[in-house]
């Protein structure tokens, strides 16, 4: 250690201040532990708050307002052509982020969590060096690694500030509304941001290597969204491979191979949304006993312990669903285990939501997963065209499905497509986690007219007692 360098000690060092990191830090502090949290950003929040979940949902809400205004024309109300003020949109996004970041700073202070700005690099299993920080070294009893992930670039390219080839971060900066945009990747990031730019006026095209959008999500849930996207995107090209991206002063020249009308086309901007990689490199893990898998994710057990007894890891850096709420739960588990509490990550129903219009949400066992595993299931579907509330909203394209164990009649999975599924899916999560029977959901009274009724009626179909759809009768 160099003379004059400032060092300190802490019980818990949290590296990364995203949802996994700050949840771990806050929980550990609540349990009476001395906590220091370090990040390259000045304020907590991570990618989710500054470059992901929150800014994207801010813009998606505004795009939903535009679509609702268009939908209202058929109901007798005309708002006229929307006027887009990009600077005002960016200012609104900034206000949302500042308000939430300020709240996290306040919570850190009130809990006594020390927040340091800097880049942490492990020197050993109980010590890190901080770069670009007023503190040079931190010695810890336990560390919780929550460094997250970063967008994967297209091979042979990189994401340059202000460049025409963008990551999700670049797209959310909303520098302009390009006349034409290509979305590379049919996952939720590409679909959500494509929806935003299409609503703002861009001619959006999408290319996907596979034969469908949202691989891994049940096809019957995806179909209503696919039909909607075909009306707002210029085109969707499936089973198509992008061979090259070449940026020039006129745009990005893209070369295709597969089901494409043209083998080459130029776009004003290209959004690369082909996945994310764990931020596990260049942080000194080679100086610890932490092991990585073949894809670079940190190996952990159900208590979020790595192969180094002093170091835990949570969130995107450990793989699995890259979701903020998953990271939050994992962060709390790590803090509780360190504090000596009986805790483990034993989630049975991790909810996922695609914030398009219509939205898609699901939890627990999917139908496709059950088929692959040869798990015997009973699937019941309630189409929203029979829902009074969906009809009043002009949103009959939705679907609610319940996946049931035919032997025990336990609810194993729930999937919903339609408006506001982000809130509806929580009933399914609770049912699965509580081991509820389909009868429990069917006999729970749902208010009318609501979209939540579709869950109750899907359960009633299984019992043969549905009101708004003819179901096969069940013997008493």
Secondary structure, 3 states (H helix, E strand, C coil): CCCCCCEEEEEEEEECCCHHHHHHHHHHHHCCCCEEEEECCCCCCHHHHHHCHHHHHHHHHHHHHHHHHHHHHHHCCCCCCCCCCHHHHHHHHHHHHHHHHHHHHHHHHHHCCEEEECEEEEEECCEEEEECCCCCEEEEEEEEECCCEEECCCCCCCCCCCCCEECHHHHHCCCCCCCEEEEECCCHHHHHHHHHHHHHCCEEEEECCCCCCCCCCCHHHHHHHHHHHHHHCCEEECCEEEEEEEEECCEEEEEEEECCCCCEEEECEEEECCCEEECCCCCCHHHCCCCECCCCCECCCCCCECCCCCEEECHHHHCCCCCHHHHHHHHHHHHHHHCCCCCCCCCCCCCEEECCCCEEEEEECCHHHHHHCCCCCEEEEEEHHHCHHHHHCCCCCCEEEEEECCCCCEEEEEEEEECCHHHHHHHHHHHHHCCCEHHHHHHCCCCCCCCCHHHHHHHHHHHCCCCCCCCCCCCC
